[in-house]
Structure formats: structure tokens, C-alpha cells
Amino acid sequence: MKKWNLVIDVAKCFNCQACAITCHDEYHGNDFPGYAASMPNHQRWIEIRTREKGRCPMVEVAYLPVTCNHCDNPPCLRAAKDGAVRKRDDGIVIIDPVKAKGQKQLVDACPYGHIWWNDELGLPQAWPFDAHLLDGGWDKTRVAQSCPTTAMRTVKLDDEEMAQMVRAEGLEVLRPELGTKPRVYYKNLWRFSTAFIGGSVSEEKSGIVDCAEGAIVHLLKDGREIAKVATDNYGDFKLDKLPENSGAYTLEITFAGRRATREATLGESINLGDIRI
């Protein structure tokens, strides 16, 4: 059976907030019986998280849209009473806007922090994957339709087809160690979740300091080379996709028969600044 999935490309998201605004427009002040009651004005069932990496002048900003993950193994379903949460055959998780009243334990059950408590209605709520629109014949969620960069895609595939897409595009889910099996997938998640070591290589000739374009920077971990990159025409380099808090590294730089070495300890992303060779 084909099931609904949401695919988000972190590299394409530039924080325009179109998906969040569209979600707010769809659900604030609107009731969809069987799917969702009205969303409070202050809540954001889809939110964009921001991550700054590095330090001036080498800084990157990444944006991560997050929402209900519509898990295949949803903790909220296990915590629910009296059928307040249901997992549909097409993959969508629905928190029933009538049966879930008073069940605040559902908020704490979500390890992703994306079940919200509506104080006015005494109701836990989450983004219902625009299921009322899909059931009405739409072929994509409204939030994906609103995305100007196609960073969000609504995908309906059977499990094997989706598994093939995951492999082909290198898709990941948030916190896979939880075993919740989300149906919200991320492409280029490393842009948000990993760290980099960067810097700039320069040389001095005849009293003039210039950028060292084409210098080779070798990255070593425990004596073993794990990455290599050449500096650009500004002498800059960046070694990316490194685990945060991964500890000690050695950088060996070679250029025009000369050699320099630097040690670095990686917590969050770092810029080593100018390295004269």
C-alpha cells in the first residue's frame, strides 16, 4: 500500500517561513472534524529551527523545518487512551480532536516536542499532515505546495519504493536511535547536524602576503587521514560533515614544497583563522 511521506531538503530551506505561515493559515480559526480543532494563534505546528556554525568570517547558517513526524511506531499512540490517537493505513497519525480531550500526557510522550497543548480546549494537537486535503483529492500537502524552493516534497510510495528513495537520496530521519520510524525524511541533514573545521592558508613572498590557492589540507584523526581538500582562490578551506564534540584532529597543510601542521579540538564548528605556510 502506498503511504504518505514528507521529504525536506535542508540545503534548500532559507527560512522564508512559507510552510509555517501556510500551516497557521490553514488551521488557526478553522475546525476540521475528525482531523483537527483550531490551532491557537501562538502555536507553530511547523517551526523552523536555526543553527549558526563557525565564527566570523567563516559562518554558516542552516534551517531545519520540524513538525510531527507521523511515526510508524508512535510513542503518542502508546500513551493515548480510548483511541485518542490513530495510525492510518496510509501512514498518517491523527490525534482525534474529541477523544484526546484532557489527555495532556500525549504532549510529554512525543520525544520530538511536537505535540502542543491547547489550554483553551484542553486538547493535545499536532500537524495532521493536511490529511483533510489529501482525503479530498489533493496530491500534496498544502505546506509543501507553498514552499518556493521545493525544499518540501510530499511523497506517496509503498514502503519498498520509499526505502529505495532513502538509499538513492541519502535521506535521514531525526533521532533514529529512538526507533519511532518517522515518515518525515531529511536530505542534507548534515548541514544542520554536523560540524566543520575551517581556515585560510597564506604565504609570504618578497614581503607580500598573498592567498595560497591550491594548498592541500589533510585532516587526520588518530593518525589516519579521513579527509582532504584544496584551498580556493582566497586560500580558504573547510572540512565538513564532522561529528560535533568529536575531539582532537591534526591538520597537515602542504603548498609549494612547504608544510605546516595545526592541532584542533572539535566541539562545535571552528575557524582556525590564518595559517601562514
Buried (B, 14 or more C-beta within 10 A) or exposed (E): EBBBBBBBBBBBBEBBBBBBBBBBEBBBEEEBEEBBBBBBEEBBBBBBEEBEBBEEEBEBEBBBBBBBBBBBEBBBBEBBEEEBBBBBEBBBBBBBBEBBBEBBBBBBBBBBEBBBBBEEBEBBBBBBBBBBBBEEEBEBBBBBBBBEEEBBBBBBBEEEBBEEBBEEEEBBBBEEEBEBEBBBBBBBBBBBBBBBBBBBBBBEEEEEEEBBBEBBBBBBBEEEEEBEBEBBEEBBBBBBEBEEEEEEBBBBBBBEEEEBEBEBEBEEBBBBEEBEB
